[in-house]
Amino acid sequence: MTNDTLETETHPLLILDSAPTAANEFTLADQSHDSAENDVFGDDLDLLGEENDALDDEAGEGESAKRVFELKDPFNELVDAAERHLARKPGVFHRADELMYLNRDDGGRVRLQPLKSNVTQYFLARGARWVKEGKPVHPPPRVAQCLLEKTTWRYVRPLRALSPFPPLAHNGSLTTSSGYDATTRVYFAGDVKCQPAENPTRELAQAAIETLFDVVCDFPFASPAHRAAWLAALLSPLSRFAHDGNVPFVVVQANCPRVGKTSLVNLISHIVTGAECSATTHTKNDDEMRKRILATLRAARPMVLIDNVVGQFGSASLNALATSPVFEDRVLGHSKTIQARNDATWFVTGNRITLAPDTAERCLHVRLRYDNENPHLRTTFKHADIFGMVKQRRAELLTASLTILKAYMVAGTPDVSLSGWGSFGSWSRLVRGALVWAGQPDPASTRAELERDADVDRRDSRSLVDAWFAAQTATKRLTGMTAGEAIELATTKRAKAAAMRSALEDISGAPGQMPTAHALGRHLREARDRNLGGRILRCAENKKTAHRWYVEIVRTPKAPGAGGTGG
């Protein structure tokens, strides 16, 4: 039987969607590992080529030492044995429900990539001999495909993240040696050498804060709390493996262009990763945003920058991302749905950003304010080449950052009486707690400014509900009004419905003009059942006639120590 026949025959335990493509059909000459020109993928595929070569010859030297796979074995046993062989490759892991592998790019940086079928076949071929009826063959594509389509693996190591900085664990331990850390399930791939003190004190943490604040002394923070929020943003990716919670978006904005928003983010990235932050753009198309989010999370980057947002920021997908440890969506071009762990810290920059509904409470706010007309013409800086300085001092600055977190953990993470922050409770207790414990303003205090300025739609809805309540009270229509009745009231009884008329003119977009009942109904549905300043718009549905809308008053007592929901 020919090798082509082997690759296309149907196995009773596996239904192939289609026959293997030409890309999966190799000649026997390609199987030779002794010839450099036949090493199809080269050293750039394997992160640890020398270790792989050693494993290839683990039982001795030469072809006779390689593991033999007999294709007459039952398919399930063959796949299990293939998985065990694949698991011996040092750079192969499973992350969420995907098989992944590590390699180095042209710049020498370690990258995490999903395994493809032909690459899996290549790994299965290394250090093994595949035989059918006594003749050498290639690993069957269906075996590689089955390994890829599984969602659980017994032998392949789990990988939470690829990290360019030493991972800090829940117990405060810090892995400073490159490689895989079984405690955090993180692969530390960075070449930075940093070693915080084993038992740092609060005084060391305070000194570390001053060291980091010196780096950004040339930036015009709007207040000390905004500067503390920048430091919280720096600690966020470094704390990612020390807690199980979500991390808020970091919104960095300014009162005018060219003040240094993106530079602030890239300073964090140079300290955390040793390079600039990968940037993407914001889109109002939510389906497209979901695809970008999934692609970014699959790449396992510790930081992501959505740069220069214009207008409104936020969507259902982004709101879900901020409060979800795992993000799920369909792979572009495929029907397969996959999950990706959300370990990234997401940064957003822009000038006077407007946040979408429910997004403001999911954001940490850093604001710059420069009062002169031409910020780009400034010439007096303490750090003229700030990025060059950070590059030279990265180990020192990374050590200072980790010292703040480690000192707080060594102290037992003492309670500092923080207000709650909903879905970000674990992050808040560690990152906010460490900074407040070290004497800094609460970085979350800047969130109130964001929430106050956020969401024009929410303010419009509140204006409409307030106007509805005023008209309802003035006319004693306690059972409410239809949209048509409200328009008629605003048109004919201006004295009793002045606020209503103003609200309806805002909806129509033209002074003196009323919206249609259909347009008003849409705005009423958007405001329905939302607590807007203690007033909730309710709807008494009537399928035979028009719906009647009325406002009821609610008074919710504030719980002691309550401090917001945060999603």
Summary of the structure (lengths in Angstrom):
residues: 567
radius of gyration: 29.7
end to end distance: 61.5
largest distance: 98.4
contacts: 1741
relative contact order: 0.09
helix: 40%
strand: 18%
